[in-house]
């Protein structure tokens, strides 16, 4: 999928504002909140916890206490916004500044309280689990209403420390590493297929971009925990960042939802299931046909992307000590770009014919058991499958007279076809218990993955973008030729990988020390290794805390690179990470976190030759920088965030050119955001961000490179990679949310305008080998309009 998708995405997720009758309505029926409070270390319910609600509009307060099961239901609440304080002697208090009560609906809120170490500090959202001392947490409301988030939860991550999101798409890079270097879990199941249209073939922008739209509908994810580095020994496999997404549980009361979009629809159910007491079910299903939508807005050159996602989650308590969870995810995508789309391309800039289709599923079962008084055992089994096929061909509109119909274009279809078939079966077990020093945890992972990858090239194929050291039989030949002998490959392999970890959290007054080690056997890399991890957290007073992390992280080789050539005998990349920082709390409403880090990068996988698709672990490099994050409440209902990240990431590819800037490094990323909850109904927000440009290439454009009698073609010879930088750019996003009940139906609408000023980035360009020019994507404002109808009973 080429850069045209970006051009047309300005209305991709725009909703259909159907004619809903907004006539005189009665007072909104009351709603309810169910609070569940647990001990953060033991996962046991906490009784006699004081929960204080303050209605934001009237300033009236109401206090209740949890029962022996750590629960309390607060009924007859007027719909609107509330602040919530959760407190118990001996535990730190939590403060949630913005909780919404919805008409006729009982919404469950879960809190975990840790042992009291400091006085209360107001935070925006709930706390992250203690996976890393620098973790950030976004709750359900923050994800679905974030400025610039539109209808995609992963877009809502913009503004987190070290994270760079440069477009309206869901992929992101962290601290100079690429989008595919991020470690992603869904309900603690490993799942790296969470973003649609992650291209295998196409332009370099698409192949390296990491995908377009996430598989998650706006309301499906209840929380996202993000760490840019230094996480615990329980997690491994990727090294740029750790993102844990939690699929929402069903609420105590039933409700159905409908969301209509110009590209399709989304339906959902959220509520009890009746198998056991308190068992719940959440169902989300959507289908979006962007091809029909692009025709509607007359963006005819993009192609026809279609996606479908079904997510089902059920939580079934068996008794007080055992709970089952079932997670089912079924996702599908397909994309077609034919000659009719080429015909609509300005100047025939992109004459590629493309087709791709992917089915990706995850079926997971979790059993969480409370053992004794202070231990928790969690077992997870899962089955994951992914079947993807991608093909690319070429059309030749310049070989027919100008104005000829698309049907007359000479074509060469399915020149290259790549199949990627993966099947994974896994078991994960984690044990945690409180002991005399603090908290001890240990776990094992067993994973069996079967791969069936193949690449088939149908005859020789001339390519006009190449590196000056790519193989050419004649140095004066200004293009490369892919041949079936050098490109065709097949990988059919089944491997079992094992991992285990032990970790101890020592709590000594104002100090917390976490030390652990991860032991791992990577079947595909054929390597065994140990990865030590360490962190320290010191809180000498209520206004300051200091923290540091250190550890060794290993990144597994990509299957696609392993399968590209039988000579690609790839091992794991090794990243040594250290960081230190502090968090300052000037008062109960503000916090400023600063973290400096250094990473040594070793055994990096680099590409050796485009003509044979060979890779090797010969690269090394480093990445260092600093992240600063400020969060605060200006006054009730007005929140501000500001972030700044500096990064210097370099890689030596061992090609004789020395260290150069890493491909995805950006020296400076800064954001400034403001959110104002005007009333129970209205919310407005804005975010400005500035990003330095990515590294640039030095290249030579050669003209008329084919033999006499052949069509006129230009080529682009890259002589130096990742030197200098493209110019930086800034963009402004604004959002308005409106919510109101009309009888039994709760209506939510938003207008989210991405890149209001239509600022353009020079990072992504495509080479037009028919005209010999670099084509930059044009940037425009991206208005996204959403409408959601919820009915609770």
N, C-alpha and C positions, 0 to 999 in steps of 0.2 A: 504494500500500500504506500504510494508515494506521497510527496508533499502536498498533492491536491487535497488529501483528506483534511489537512490542517486548514486549507482555504475554506472548505465547506463546513467546518465544524462550528462556525460562529452561530449556527442555529441548530446544530446536531441534536442537542437535548432540549430544544425549546418545546414547551408543552402546548397542548391544544386547550385553550381557554374556552371550554364549552359554556353554553348559556345556562349557568346555574341561577335559579331565581333568587335574587337578593332583596326580597320584599320584607315587609314588617315581620318581625320574629318575636317569639316569647323569650323570657329570661332563660339563660342557659341553665340546664339541669346540673346539679352538683356532681363532682367526681370524688375519687378517693385515692389515697396513697397507702401502700403496704410497705413497711420498713422491715428489713431483715438485717440484723447486725451480728457479725461474727468476730472472733478473735483472729487477728491477722496471722498469728503463728500456729495456732492449733486448729483453726477452722471450726471451732465449737461455737454454738450460739451464745450470745451474751445477754443475760437477763438484766433487768433494772437499768437499762441504758436510757438516759433522758434524751428524748427527741423533741426539739423545739422548732415549731414552724412559725414564720412571720409572713403574713400576707402582704405582698409588696404594695398593693394599691391602697390598703386601709391601715397598714402598720399594726394590725391586730395580731396577737400571738396566741399560740396554743401549745401546751406541753403534754407529752404522754410518755409512758415508759414501756419498754419491751417486756414480753412475758418470758416464761422459762425457756421457750423455744427461740428466743431472740427476735420475736416478731411483734408487730403491732399494726393494726389497720386503723387508719384515720379516715373517717367517712364524713359525708356532708360538707365537703370543701368546695367553695366557689371556684369555678374555673379561672385560671390565671397563673401568675407567677408568685412563687414563694421562695424564701430563703430557709435553709434547714441547718440546724446545729445538732450534732450528735456527740454526746459526752457521757463518760462514766469514770468514776474515781479509779485511779490507777492506770488509766489509758489516755492516750492523746486524743484530744477532741478534733472532730472534723467539721468543716463548714462548707456547705454547698450554697453558693449565692443565688443560684437560679434553677428552680425546679418548677416544671409546668404541670398543673392539674388540668385534665381534659374532661370535658363534659361526659357524664355517664360511664366513665372508664376508671377502673382500678389499676393503677400503675405500680409495679414493684420496683423498689429501690434497695440495693444491697450495699452495705458499708462494712469495711473491715477496720477494726481499731487495733493499733499496736500499743505495746507497753509505753507508758508515759515517760518521755524523756525531756520534753520541752513544753513551754506554754503554747497555747493554741496559735496557729498562724492561718489566716484566711487564704484559701487557694481557690483558683478557678477550676472546678472539677474535682473528682475524687483522686486519691493517691494511687500511684502505680505500685504494683507488687515490687518487693525489694530485689529485683533481678540485677539492678545496677544502680549505683548511687546517683547517676545522672539521667535516669529515665524520665520521660514525659508521658502524661496520660491525657487522652481526649475522650470524654464521655459521649453518649449517644446524641445529646442535644448539640454539643460542640461540633460533632461530625456532620450532622444533617443541616446545620445552619451556618457553617463557616463561610465567610466571604470568599468568593472564588471557587468554592467547592461544587457549585452547581448541583448536580444530582449524583455525584460520585464521591464516596467516602475517602478514597485515596487522594483526591484533589484537596481535601480538607486538611491534609497534613502540612500544607505549605506554611512556613514560618517556624517549624520545629528546628532545634539546634543542629547546625551542620547540613541541613537538607536543602537541596537546590531543585526547585521545580520550575522549569523554564518555559512551560507552555500550558495550554488548556487540557493537556492529556495527563493520565494518571501515573505515568512513570516518573521516577525521581532518582537523583544521585546524591550521595552523601560523602562529604570530605574527600572529594576527588576520585572516588571509585565509581564504577558504572552502575546503571540501573539493575543489571543482572547479578550484581555482587551483594544484594541485600537479602537477608535471611527472613523469610516470611512464614508465619504460622497462623492457621485458622483454628481456633479452639484448641490450640497446642498440637494440632496435626500439621506436619510439614506439607506445604502446598505452594509450589512455585508457578502455578498456572492461573494466578489470580487476575491477570490483566489480558484482555482480549487483543487480538491482532498484533501479537509480538512477532514481527515478520522474520521469516527465515531467509527469504529471497527478496530482492528489490534494491533500491538505492541504499547507500551507506547510512543515510539518516534513519531509514526505517529498520535496517538490520541491527543497528546499534542502539535504537531508541528505547527498547524495553516495553513497547506496547502502547495501547491507546486508552481503552476504557476498562475499568475494573469490572469484575463479575458481580459486584454487590450493588443491590438497589439502595437508595438513600437511607432507609430506615432499618436495615438488616443488622448493621454492626452496632453493638451496644457500647463498645469501648475499644480504643486502640492504644497500645503501649509501645513506645518507641525509645530505642537507645542507640546513639551514634557510635558506641564503642564501650568495651570493658564489661560486658555482661557475664553472667555466671557460667560455670562449667556445664550446666544442664543443656546448653545450646551450642551447636557447631555446624559447619558445612559451608557457611558464607561468612564474610568478614567485614563488610562495609557498614551494615547496621542490622539491628534486630527489630522487626515489627511483629507484634502479636495482636491479632484481631480476634475479638470475641463476638461470636454470633449471638444475637439477643435471645433470651428466653421468652417464652410466652408470658403474658401478664395474667393476674388472677381473674380478670373479667374478659369475656370474649369481645372481639371487634374484627371487622372486615375493612379492607381498604381497596381503593381503586385509584390508579394514577394513569391518566391519558396523556399521550405524547404524540406529537406529529410523526414520530418514527415508530410508534407502537403503543404498548400498554404494559401495565404492571398490576397484578392483583395479589392480595395477601390475606392471611388469617393470623390472628394473634390472640391466644387465650387458653383456657383449660382444655384438657383432653379427656379427663374422666377415668383414666386407667387406675390411678391411685389418687389419694388426697394430695392436692397441690401439684399434680402432674400437669404439664403445660405443653403447648405446641405452637410453633411459629412456621408459617409457610409463606414463601415469597416466590412468585413466578412472573417472568417478564419476557417479552419478545419485542425487539426493536429492528425494524427494517430501514436502514439508512439509505438504501438504494432508492426506494420510493420517495423518501424524504428529500434526497438530493435532487430528484427530478422535480419535485414541487418547488424548490427554491432555485431551480435552473442552474445547479452546479453539476453539469452533466459529464465532466471529465474525470470525476473522482473514482467511480466504480460503484459496486453494489455490495456493501458490507451488511451482513445480517447476524444478529446474535440472539441467543436464548439462554436464560439462566433459571434454574429451579433450585431453591435452597429450602431444606426442611430441617428443623431442629426440635427435638422433644426432650424434655427433662422429666424423669419419672422417679420420684423418691420411693424407695422400697420400704424403708423405715427410717428411724432417726439416724442410723449409722451408715446406711448404704443408699446411693443414688446412681441411677443409670442416666446417661445422656446418649442420644442418637443424633448423628449429623449426616445428612445426605445432601450432596451437591452434584448437580448435573448441568454441565455447561456445553454450549455448542456455538460455533461461529463458522461462517463461510464468507468468502470475498471473491468477487469476480470483476475483472476489468477486461473488456473486449474492445473490438475495433470501433464500436460506436462511442465509447468513452475516449479513445484516442482521437477520433474525429473532432470531439469537442474541446480537446486540449489546445490552448493558445499556442500558435506557431508549431503545433505538434511537438511541444517540449518533452513530453513523455510518451513514447511510442510503445511502451512495454505492455504485453498481454500477461495478466496474472490471474492465478486461481489458487485459493487455499481453503482448507476445511480442517477444523479441529473439533473433536469431542473429548472432553476432559471431565472425569467424574471422581468423586471422593465419597467413600462410605466409611464412617467412623463410629465406634462404640466406646463409651467411657464408663468405667465403674469407679466411683469415688467412695472410699470406705474410711470411717473413723475407727481407729484402733486404740483401745485403752482410753486413757484420759487426755493424752496430748499428741498422739500420732495420727498421721493421715497417709493412706496408701491410695495412689491413683494408677489405674491400669487402663491403657488405651490400645485397641487393635483397630487397624484400618486397612482398607483396600483402595488403591488409587490406580486409575488407568487414564492414558492419554493417547489418542490416535490422531496424528496430524499429517496432512499431505500438502505440499506446496509445489507449484510449478510456475515457470516463467517462460514466456515466448517473446516474440518481437514482431511488430508490424512495420511496413515500409511505405508510409503515406507520400514520401517524396518521389516514389518511383511511378506514380500515376499523375496525369495532368491535374493541375490545380483545380479545385472545385469538384473533383470526382467523389462519388458517394463512398461511404465507409465500406460498403460491401465489396468495392473494387480494390481495396488495399491488399497488396500481397502480404501474406502473413507466414510466419514460421511458428507454429504453436508448440507448446510443451518442449522447449529446447532442453530445459533442465527440470528434473523432478526430484524432490527430496521427500522421503517418508520418515516419520518419527513416531515410532510406536513404543510406549512405555507401560509397563505393568509393575506395580509396587505393592508389596504386602509388608506391614510393619507392626511391631509391638513395642510399646513404650510403658515403662513402669517407674513411678517416682514415689519415694518414701521420705516423709519429713516428720521430725519429732523434736519437741523441746527437751533439752538436757541441762545439766548443771552449768554449762558454759554459755548456752544460748539456744541456737537451733541447728540441728544436724539434718542434712539431706543427702540422699543418694538415689541413683537411678540407673536403669539399663535401657538400651535401645537395640533392637534387632530389626534389620531391614533387608528384604530381598527384592532386587530390582531386575527385571528382564527387559532388555533392549532389542529392538528390531529396527535398525536404521539403515537406510539405503539411499544412494544418490545415483541417478541415471542421467547422463548427458547424451542427447540424441544428435551426435555429429559434432564437428568442430564448431566453436563459437568465438567470434572475435569480440574482444572487450576493449573499450577505448579509455578506460581509467586504470592506471597501473602505477606501481612504484618503480623507480629507476633500477632497483635490484631484482625485480621479478624476472623470472626466466623468459628469455627470448632467444631463439636460435641465432638470430642476427642482431647485433647491438644497434644497428641502424633501423630496425623495425620499430615503429612508433605505436605499437599496440601489442597486446598479448592474445594468444589463442588458447582457449580451453579445449582440451581434447578428451575424448572418452577414456583414453588410456591413463591420463593423469587425474581425472576427476571422478570417474565411476568408483564407487566404494560400497561396502556393505559391512555392517556390524551386527552380529547376532550373539548376544552375550547375556548370561545371567550370573549375578554376583550377590553375595550376602555380606553386608557390612554390620559391624558391631560397635557399640559405644557404651561406656559406663562412666559414672562420675561419683565422686564423694565431695562433700562440701560442709564446712562448719562455720557458722556465724558465732563469733565470740562477742558478748556484750559485757563491757567493763565500764560502768559508770557512763561518762560522756562519750566513750569510744565504742565503735562497732568495727570489728575486723571480720572480713569474710575471706577464707582461704579454701581453695579447692583444686582439684585436678580432674581432667577429662581424659580417659583412655579410649582410643579409637582404632578400629581396623577398617580402612577404606578398601572395599573389594575392587573397585574399578581402577583406583590408583595403585593397588597392590602394595599398600603401605600401612604400617602400624606406628602409632606415635602417641605421646602424652602431651597434653596442653594444660599447663598450670595457670590458675587464675587467682587474682588477689585484689581486694579492695579494702579501703579504710574510710571511716566516716567519723569525724570528731565534731562534737557540738559543745563548745565551752560555755555558751550562753544562748539566750533566746534570740539574739539578733544575728548570729553568724554560725555557719558550719563550714568545715573544711573536708575535702574528700580527695581520694586518689585511687586510681585503678591501674592494674598491670596484668598482662597475660599474653599467652601465645595462642594464636588462632590459625586454623588451617582451612583453606578453601578448596573444595573438591573441583576437579576439572569438569568442564561442561561436556555433556554427552555429545552434543553436536560437533564439538571440536575433536573429541575422541574418534567419532565415526567418519570424519572428513577424509582421512587417509590412514591406511593401515600402518604407516610409519609413525603415526602420532601416538607415541608411548608416553602419556602424560601423567604426571604426579600431582600432588596437592601444592598449592601456593602456601607460603608461610608468612604470617604477619605477626610481628612483635609489637605490642601496643603498650604505651604508658600514658597516663594523663594525671593531671592534678587540677584542683579548682576550689572555688568557694561559692557559697550562696549567702547573700546578705539580705536580712529582713529589716528594713528601716522602720516598719510598723506592721500592724496586723493585716494591712491591705496590699503591701508591695513586697516583691522579691526580685533580686537580681542575681543570676547565676553566671559565673564565668569559669570556663574550663579550657586549659591549654593541653595539647596532646602531641605525641610524636609516634609515628608508626614506621617501622623498618619493614620493607617489602622484599621478599626473597622468593626465588623459584617461580617468578611470574610467567604465565603462559603468554607468549607472543606469537603472532603469525609470521611465518618465514617467507612464504611465497604464495601469491594469489593464484598462480597458474597451476599449482598442484595442491593447494589448500593444506599445507603442512604447518604444524604448530609445535612449539617446544617450550619446556620450562627453563628458559635461559635468561629471562629478564630479572632485574632487581630495581629497587628504587626506595623512595621515602615519601612520607606525607606528614606534614606538621602544620599546626595552626592553632587558632583560638576561636571559641564560640562564646557569645555573650547573649543572654536572654533576660529580658525584664518583663514581668507580668504584674498587673496591679488593677485595683479598683479606684477610679478617680472619685466617684461617689456611687451611691446605690444605683445599679442599673447601667453604669458607664464603665467599660473595661478597656484597658489599653495593653498592647503587647508590642515589644520592640526586640528585634534580633539583629545580631551582626556576626558574620562568620568570615574569618580569614583562613585561606588554605594555600599551601605550597606543596603540590604533589608532583613528583618527577619520576620518570621511568627510563632506565637504560635498557634498550632492547638488544644490546650486544651486537649491533650492526655497524660498529665503528664510528657512530655519530655521537656517542656519549649520552648523558642524561638529558632528556627533554621533558617538557610539561606533560603530565598524564592527560589522556584524551578527554576526560570529563572534568578536569580541574577548573575551578573558577576562583580567582584570587579573592574576590569580595562578593558577598551576598548579604544584603541588608533588607529588613522588612520593618514596616511600621503599621500597626493595625489599631482600629478603634471600633468598639461595638457599643451601641446605645439601645437599650431596651426601653423604648419610648413609653410604652404602656403594655397592658396585658395582650394587646392585639398587634402592636407594631414594633418592629425591630429594624434598625438600620446599621450598616457596618461598612467599613472601607479598609482596604489594605494597599499600601504602596510597597513595591519591592524593586530593588536594584540588583542586577547581576552583572559581574564582569563577563566579558566574552570568553568563549572556550578557545583553546589553542588553534592556530591556523596552520595551513600547509603552504610550502613554497612549491610552485609547479610551473611547468612549461606547457603551453598549448601548441601542438603541432597541427598544421593544416594539410589537407589532401594526402592523408597517410596511406590510403589504399593504392593498389596497383592501377596502372592506366586502364581505363575502360570501366572502372568500378565507381560507385556513387561517391560524391564528395563527403568525406568524413574528417572530423577533427578528433584529436586525442589529447588527453590530459596526463602528463607525466609528472608524478609527484617526486621532487628531488629532495625535499626535506620535510619531515613530518613533525607536526606539533611544535612549530617555532613561531614566535610572535603570538599575538592574540587578536581575535576579532574585537570590535568595539563593544563596550558594555551598553546596557539598555535598562530602562526603567519602565514599569507598567503599574497601572492603577486599576484595582478591582473594587466595585461597589455592589452592595446587596441591600434589598429591602424585603422583609418578611411580613406577612399578614396572616393572622389566624382568627377564626371566629366560628361559633357554632350556629347553625341554622336548623332549629329543631333538633332531631337526633343525629344530625350529620355535622361532624367537625371538619371545617374547610381550612386547608393550609395552602397558601400561595406565596411564591417568591419571584423576585426579579433579580437575577445575579448577572451583572455585566462584567465580563472579563476583558481586561486591557481596554479600558474606557478611552484612552488617548490614542489607541491604534499604534502604539510604539512597535517598531520592528526590530527583530534580531537578525544579525548577519551570521549567526552560528551555522545554520543549516542551508546549504545550497545544493543544487543538482546541476551536473554538467550536461549540456545539450550538445551531443556529438554531431548533430546535423548542422548547427550554426557556430559551434566553437565558443560558446559563452557560458558563464556561470549564471544560473537562474536562482534568484533569491525568492523565498516565500514572502508573499505580501501579507502584512498583518492588518487585521481589522478588529474592531470591537466585537466581542462575542456575547450577545445577549441571550441568556438562558432563562426561560420562564417555566415555572413548575406549578402544578395544581394537583392537590391530593385530597381525596374525600375519605373520611373515616366514619364508620358507623359502629357504635358500641351498644351492646344490649346486656 
